Amino acid sequence: MIKDEEKQSGTLTRRTSMADYLSPQVRGIKPSGIRRFFDLASGRKDIITLGVGEPDFVTPWHVREACVYALEMGKTQYTSNAGTPELREEIGIYMDREFDVAYNPANEILVTVGGSEAIDLALRALISPGDEILVPEPCYISYSPITALSGGVPVGVETFAKDQFKLTAESLKAAITPRSKVLILCYPSNPTGGIMTYEDWLPIAKVVEENDLIVISDEIYAELTYGSKHVSFPSMPGMKDRTILVSGFSKSFAMTGWRIGYACGHSELISAMLKIHQYTVMCASNMSQVAALEALRNGMDEKNRMVESYNQRRRLVVQGFRDIGLQCHEPQGAFYAFPSIAGLGLTSEEFATGLLNDQKVAAVPGDVFGLGGEGHLRCSYATSVNQITEAIERIGNYVRKLKGN
């Protein structure tokens, strides 16, 4: 908008670069630290990549075949904005059976373009300018930028390796102010692999109730737990109506490129998210919804085999880090290890850069994940045993070099 004095004087302040046209919120956001290291390694055959959180499995053939058949039958139209009734019904059955929380497919489930869109919709539907959004950290890197884009203020709540990176009621209460509105949860955790048990959730649920918070629970790794069953936050007493559950098919069903996710929650919250969804993406891909339906109905055996394979690799990578002298919290979920590189004289960024250049191993510096991430390295073990074994050996070489051994 041209200022009045500029109109009167006949002058106009010109923007000096294209960046001046961008919104302040966009200008203030840093590019993804994960993608930077992935791009550095991309296309280089000599690099072992432990960076991007993507299964190394191909989507099961029967899931792909269902999509191919749908294409042959001409299923190329828009679906209902909220997703096909069949898929929403199957998601409802799955959530009730696997995680003890029941949702009405008609108005409490929304199919989205990946879990990422569901997070974006939830935050945009909830945030008024200046609202504080509580984000336990280290955490998935998108929460704070999306909060800022939506006009909110992200507030980090640090978690610690000594607590197995669990969120504690004490830390949460210390971060709450009169402007606090939303708590974002991500368990099993990206990047730490930490989980929360029923007993861990009880005091958190009490704080949520006492402080009248709404919760966005990102449970994209819910199926990837080892030794214990995932406890979904909305299944806790009194928490279903206060929680928007976000999940999807990318991690557990090896369907990252299909871009298919969902949100479940109170009908009024889902209705608000649906309005934004209608005006931005219309609906999720018809063919991806067909594939997701097939995965839920007939893909459990493959999912379980993938989880067992991840469990084998998890044990290998944790022991490998400990053998080369790096402390490593034992992840109980997801497919990440978060070893400590503290005491080696380098920041996380310096260590990751040196490791890539010296030993041709790409991993993500822990500082990109927020509070508590510095001094750590995120390593995905969603890759082959041979690659993991070679990567651990190379990291050991780099550690020994830093130590002068």
C-alpha positions as CSV (number, residue, x, y, z in Angstrom):
1,M,0.0,0.0,0.0
2,I,1.3,3.5,-0.9
3,K,1.6,5.8,2.1
4,D,-0.4,9.0,2.1
5,E,2.6,11.3,2.2
6,E,4.1,9.4,-0.8
7,K,0.9,10.0,-2.7
8,Q,0.9,13.7,-1.9
9,S,4.6,14.2,-2.8
10,G,4.3,12.2,-5.9
11,T,7.1,9.9,-4.8
12,L,7.1,6.2,-4.3
13,T,9.6,4.2,-2.4
14,R,10.9,1.5,-4.7
15,R,11.8,-2.0,-3.6
16,T,15.5,-2.6,-4.3
17,S,15.3,-6.4,-4.8
18,M,12.8,-9.2,-5.4
19,A,13.3,-10.3,-1.8
20,D,11.6,-7.0,-0.8
21,Y,8.3,-8.3,-2.2
22,L,8.3,-11.4,0.1
23,S,6.4,-11.4,3.4
24,P,8.5,-10.9,6.5
25,Q,7.4,-14.3,7.8
26,V,8.8,-16.1,4.7
27,R,12.0,-14.1,4.7
28,G,12.6,-15.0,8.4
29,I,12.4,-18.8,7.8
30,K,15.6,-20.7,7.3
31,P,15.9,-23.4,4.7
32,S,15.6,-27.0,5.9
33,G,18.9,-28.2,7.5
34,I,17.9,-31.7,6.6
35,R,17.5,-31.0,3.0
36,R,20.8,-29.1,2.8
37,F,22.8,-32.2,3.8
38,F,20.6,-34.4,1.6
39,D,21.3,-32.1,-1.4
40,L,25.0,-32.2,-0.7
41,A,25.0,-36.0,-0.9
42,S,22.4,-36.3,-3.7
43,G,23.8,-37.9,-6.9
44,R,27.1,-39.0,-5.3
45,K,27.6,-42.7,-5.4
46,D,30.4,-42.6,-2.9
47,I,28.2,-41.2,-0.1
48,I,26.4,-43.3,2.5
49,T,23.3,-41.3,3.4
50,L,21.8,-41.6,6.9
51,G,20.1,-38.3,6.5
52,V,16.6,-38.3,5.2
53,G,13.9,-40.2,7.1
54,E,12.5,-42.4,4.3
55,P,12.0,-46.1,4.4
56,D,14.4,-48.0,2.1
57,F,11.5,-50.4,1.3
58,V,9.4,-50.1,-1.9
59,T,5.7,-49.8,-1.4
60,P,4.3,-53.4,-1.4
61,W,3.4,-54.7,-4.8
62,H,-0.3,-55.4,-4.0
63,V,-0.7,-51.7,-2.9
64,R,0.9,-50.5,-6.2
65,E,-1.2,-53.0,-8.1
66,A,-4.4,-51.6,-6.6
67,C,-3.4,-48.1,-7.8
68,V,-2.6,-49.4,-11.3
69,Y,-6.0,-51.2,-11.5
70,A,-7.8,-48.0,-10.3
71,L,-6.1,-46.1,-13.2
72,E,-7.1,-48.7,-15.7
73,M,-10.7,-48.3,-14.4
74,G,-10.5,-44.6,-15.0
75,K,-10.4,-43.5,-11.3
76,T,-8.9,-40.1,-12.1
77,Q,-11.5,-37.7,-10.8
78,Y,-11.7,-35.6,-7.7
79,T,-12.9,-37.3,-4.5
80,S,-14.9,-35.8,-1.7
81,N,-12.9,-32.9,-0.1
82,A,-12.6,-34.9,3.1
83,G,-11.5,-38.1,1.3
84,T,-13.3,-41.1,0.1
85,P,-15.9,-42.6,2.5
86,E,-14.3,-46.0,2.2
87,L,-10.8,-44.8,3.3
88,R,-12.2,-42.7,6.1
89,E,-14.2,-45.6,7.4
90,E,-11.1,-47.9,7.2
91,I,-9.0,-45.3,9.1
92,G,-11.6,-45.2,11.8
93,I,-11.6,-49.0,12.1
94,Y,-7.8,-49.0,12.2
95,M,-7.6,-46.3,14.9
96,D,-10.1,-48.1,17.1
97,R,-8.5,-51.5,16.7
98,E,-4.8,-50.5,17.0
99,F,-4.9,-47.5,19.3
100,D,-8.1,-47.7,21.3
101,V,-9.5,-44.4,20.1
102,A,-12.8,-44.2,18.1
103,Y,-13.6,-41.6,15.5
104,N,-16.7,-41.0,13.4
105,P,-15.6,-41.3,9.7
106,A,-18.4,-38.9,8.6
107,N,-17.1,-35.8,10.5
108,E,-14.0,-36.6,12.6
109,I,-11.6,-37.8,10.0
110,L,-10.0,-35.8,7.2
111,V,-7.7,-37.3,4.5
112,T,-4.8,-35.0,3.6
113,V,-1.8,-34.6,1.3
114,G,0.6,-36.3,3.7
115,G,0.8,-35.8,7.4
116,S,2.6,-32.5,6.7
117,E,-0.6,-30.9,5.3
118,A,-2.5,-32.1,8.3
119,I,-0.1,-30.3,10.6
120,D,-0.3,-27.2,8.6
121,L,-4.1,-27.2,8.5
122,A,-4.3,-27.8,12.2
123,L,-2.0,-24.9,13.1
124,R,-3.7,-22.5,10.7
125,A,-7.1,-23.5,12.0
126,L,-6.1,-22.9,15.6
127,I,-3.7,-20.0,15.7
128,S,-4.6,-16.4,16.2
129,P,-1.8,-13.8,15.9
130,G,0.5,-13.9,18.9
131,D,-0.7,-17.3,20.3
132,E,2.1,-19.3,21.8
133,I,2.6,-22.9,20.5
134,L,4.5,-25.2,22.8
135,V,7.0,-27.4,21.0
136,P,9.0,-30.1,22.8
137,E,12.5,-30.2,21.4
138,P,14.5,-31.7,19.7
139,C,11.7,-32.2,17.3
140,Y,10.7,-32.4,13.6
141,I,11.9,-29.3,12.0
142,S,8.6,-28.1,10.4
143,Y,6.6,-27.2,13.5
144,S,8.1,-23.9,14.3
145,P,8.3,-22.5,10.8
146,I,4.6,-23.4,10.1
147,T,3.7,-21.8,13.4
148,A,5.5,-18.6,12.4
149,L,3.8,-18.6,9.0
150,S,0.5,-18.9,10.7
151,G,1.1,-15.9,12.9
152,G,1.9,-17.8,16.1
153,V,4.9,-17.8,18.4
154,P,6.8,-21.1,18.7
155,V,8.0,-21.8,22.3
156,G,10.6,-24.6,22.7
157,V,10.3,-27.0,25.6
158,E,13.7,-28.8,26.0
159,T,13.8,-32.6,26.6
160,F,17.0,-34.4,27.6
161,A,18.8,-37.6,27.0
162,K,18.9,-38.3,30.7
163,D,15.1,-38.5,30.6
164,Q,15.2,-40.6,27.4
165,F,14.0,-37.4,25.6
166,K,10.5,-37.7,27.3
167,L,8.5,-34.6,27.9
168,T,8.1,-34.0,31.6
169,A,5.2,-32.1,33.3
170,E,7.7,-29.9,35.1
171,S,9.3,-28.7,31.9
172,L,5.9,-28.2,30.2
173,K,4.5,-26.2,33.1
174,A,7.6,-24.0,33.2
175,A,7.0,-22.9,29.6
176,I,3.3,-22.1,29.8
177,T,2.2,-18.5,29.9
178,P,-1.2,-16.8,29.5
179,R,-0.7,-16.8,25.7
180,S,-0.1,-20.6,25.5
181,K,-2.8,-22.2,23.4
182,V,-1.5,-25.4,21.6
183,L,0.9,-28.2,22.5
184,I,2.5,-30.1,19.7
185,L,3.6,-33.7,20.4
186,C,5.6,-36.0,18.3
187,Y,6.1,-39.5,19.8
188,P,7.7,-41.7,18.8
189,S,10.0,-38.9,18.2
190,N,11.8,-37.6,15.2
191,P,14.8,-37.2,15.7
192,T,15.4,-39.0,19.0
193,G,13.4,-42.2,18.8
194,G,12.0,-41.4,22.2
195,I,8.5,-42.7,23.2
196,M,6.0,-42.0,25.9
197,T,4.2,-44.6,28.0
198,Y,0.7,-44.4,29.6
199,E,2.4,-43.5,32.9
200,D,4.4,-40.8,31.1
201,W,1.3,-39.3,29.5
202,L,-0.8,-39.1,32.7
203,P,0.9,-36.0,34.1
204,I,1.1,-34.3,30.7
205,A,-2.7,-34.8,30.2
206,K,-3.3,-33.2,33.6
207,V,-1.2,-30.1,32.6
208,V,-3.1,-29.9,29.3
209,E,-6.4,-30.0,31.1
210,E,-5.4,-27.5,33.9
211,N,-4.1,-25.0,31.3
212,D,-6.9,-25.5,28.8
213,L,-4.6,-26.4,25.9
214,I,-5.4,-28.0,22.6
215,V,-3.0,-30.7,21.4
216,I,-1.7,-31.6,18.0
217,S,-0.3,-35.1,18.3
218,D,1.9,-36.1,15.4
219,E,1.8,-39.9,15.5
220,I,3.3,-40.6,12.1
221,Y,5.7,-43.2,13.6
222,A,3.1,-44.9,15.8
223,E,3.5,-48.3,14.2
224,L,7.3,-48.2,14.6
225,T,7.8,-49.1,18.2
226,Y,10.1,-51.8,19.7
227,G,9.3,-53.8,22.8
228,S,6.1,-51.9,23.7
229,K,2.9,-50.8,22.0
230,H,2.4,-47.2,21.1
231,V,0.1,-45.2,23.4
232,S,-1.9,-42.7,21.4
233,F,-2.3,-39.4,23.3
234,P,-6.1,-38.9,22.5
235,S,-6.7,-42.4,24.1
236,M,-5.8,-40.8,27.5
237,P,-8.8,-39.9,29.7
238,G,-10.4,-36.7,28.7
239,M,-7.9,-36.0,25.8
240,K,-9.8,-37.1,22.7
241,D,-11.7,-33.9,22.3
242,R,-8.7,-31.8,23.1
243,T,-6.5,-33.5,20.5
244,I,-6.0,-33.4,16.8
245,L,-4.3,-36.6,15.9
246,V,-2.1,-36.5,12.8
247,S,-0.8,-39.6,11.0
248,G,-0.3,-41.1,7.6
249,F,1.1,-43.9,5.5
250,S,4.6,-42.7,4.6
251,K,6.7,-44.3,7.3
252,S,4.8,-47.5,8.4
253,F,3.7,-48.5,4.9
254,A,6.7,-47.2,2.9
255,M,4.5,-44.8,1.0
256,T,6.4,-41.5,1.2
257,G,5.9,-40.5,-2.4
258,W,2.2,-41.1,-2.4
259,R,1.7,-38.1,-0.1
260,I,-1.3,-39.4,1.8
261,G,-2.1,-38.7,5.5
262,Y,-5.0,-37.9,7.7
263,A,-6.2,-36.0,10.7
264,C,-8.7,-37.1,13.4
265,G,-10.3,-35.0,16.0
266,H,-13.4,-33.2,17.3
267,S,-15.9,-32.5,14.5
268,E,-15.6,-28.7,14.9
269,L,-11.8,-28.8,14.6
270,I,-11.9,-31.1,11.6
271,S,-14.6,-28.9,10.0
272,A,-12.4,-25.9,10.4
273,M,-9.4,-27.7,8.9
274,L,-11.6,-29.0,6.0
275,K,-12.5,-25.4,5.0
276,I,-8.8,-24.5,4.6
277,H,-8.2,-27.8,2.8
278,Q,-11.1,-27.1,0.3
279,Y,-9.6,-23.8,-0.7
280,T,-6.0,-24.9,-1.0
281,V,-5.7,-28.5,-2.3
282,M,-9.3,-29.5,-2.9
283,C,-8.6,-33.2,-2.0
284,A,-5.9,-35.8,-1.7
285,S,-5.0,-37.8,-4.8
286,N,-7.7,-40.3,-5.8
287,M,-5.1,-42.9,-6.7
288,S,-3.2,-42.4,-3.5
289,Q,-6.4,-42.9,-1.5
290,V,-7.0,-46.2,-3.3
291,A,-3.5,-47.3,-2.4
292,A,-3.9,-46.3,1.2
293,L,-7.1,-48.2,1.5
294,E,-5.4,-51.4,0.2
295,A,-2.5,-50.9,2.6
296,L,-4.9,-50.7,5.6
297,R,-7.0,-53.7,4.5
298,N,-4.2,-56.0,3.4
299,G,-0.8,-54.6,4.3
300,M,-0.3,-55.5,7.9
301,D,1.9,-58.5,7.3
302,E,4.4,-56.4,5.2
303,K,4.2,-53.6,7.8
304,N,5.1,-56.0,10.6
305,R,8.1,-57.4,8.5
306,M,9.4,-53.9,8.0
307,V,9.1,-53.1,11.7
308,E,11.1,-56.3,12.6
309,S,13.8,-55.3,10.1
310,Y,14.0,-51.8,11.6
311,N,14.3,-53.4,15.0
312,Q,17.3,-55.5,13.9
313,R,19.0,-52.4,12.4
314,R,18.2,-50.4,15.5
315,R,20.1,-52.8,17.7
316,L,23.0,-52.8,15.3
317,V,23.3,-49.0,15.0
318,V,23.1,-48.4,18.8
319,Q,25.7,-51.0,19.6
320,G,27.9,-49.7,16.8
321,F,27.9,-46.2,18.1
322,R,28.7,-47.3,21.6
323,D,31.5,-49.5,20.3
324,I,33.2,-46.5,18.7
325,G,32.9,-44.5,21.9
326,L,29.8,-42.4,21.3
327,Q,27.1,-42.3,23.9
328,C,23.7,-43.2,22.3
329,H,20.3,-43.1,23.9
330,E,18.5,-46.3,22.9
331,P,15.6,-45.3,20.6
332,Q,12.3,-47.2,21.3
333,G,10.5,-45.9,18.3
334,A,10.7,-44.4,14.8
335,F,13.9,-45.2,12.8
336,Y,16.5,-42.7,14.1
337,A,19.5,-42.9,16.4
338,F,20.6,-39.7,18.1
339,P,24.2,-40.3,19.3
340,S,26.1,-37.6,21.3
341,I,29.2,-36.1,19.7
342,A,29.8,-33.7,22.6
343,G,33.3,-33.6,23.9
344,L,34.9,-34.0,20.4
345,G,35.6,-30.2,20.1
346,L,33.2,-29.6,17.2
347,T,29.7,-28.3,16.9
348,S,27.1,-30.6,15.4
349,E,27.2,-28.6,12.2
350,E,31.0,-28.8,12.1
351,F,31.0,-32.6,12.9
352,A,28.4,-33.4,10.2
353,T,30.2,-31.3,7.6
354,G,33.6,-32.9,8.4
355,L,32.1,-36.3,8.4
356,L,30.6,-35.8,4.9
357,N,33.8,-34.4,3.5
358,D,36.3,-36.7,5.2
359,Q,34.4,-40.0,5.4
360,K,31.6,-39.6,2.8
361,V,28.8,-40.2,5.3
362,A,25.8,-37.8,5.4
363,A,24.0,-37.3,8.7
364,V,22.0,-34.4,10.1
365,P,23.5,-32.1,12.7
366,G,21.3,-32.2,15.8
367,D,21.1,-28.4,16.2
368,V,18.6,-28.1,13.4
369,F,16.0,-29.9,15.6
370,G,15.9,-27.1,18.2
371,L,16.7,-27.0,21.9
372,G,18.8,-30.0,23.2
373,G,19.8,-31.0,19.7
374,E,23.3,-29.4,19.7
375,G,26.0,-32.0,20.5
376,H,24.1,-34.7,18.7
377,L,23.8,-36.2,15.2
378,R,20.6,-37.7,13.7
379,C,21.2,-40.9,11.9
380,S,18.4,-42.8,10.1
381,Y,18.8,-46.5,10.2
382,A,16.1,-46.9,7.4
383,T,18.9,-48.3,5.2
384,S,20.5,-51.6,4.6
385,V,22.6,-53.5,7.2
386,N,25.6,-53.3,4.9
387,Q,25.3,-49.6,4.6
388,I,24.8,-49.2,8.4
389,T,27.9,-51.3,9.1
390,E,30.1,-49.4,6.7
391,A,28.7,-46.0,7.9
392,I,29.5,-46.9,11.6
393,E,33.1,-47.9,10.6
394,R,33.6,-44.6,8.7
395,I,32.2,-42.6,11.6
396,G,34.5,-44.5,13.9
397,N,37.4,-43.5,11.7
398,Y,36.4,-39.9,11.9
399,V,36.0,-40.0,15.7
400,R,39.4,-41.6,16.1
401,K,41.0,-38.9,13.9
402,L,39.4,-36.2,16.0
403,K,40.7,-37.8,19.2
404,G,44.2,-38.1,17.6
405,N,44.2,-41.9,17.8
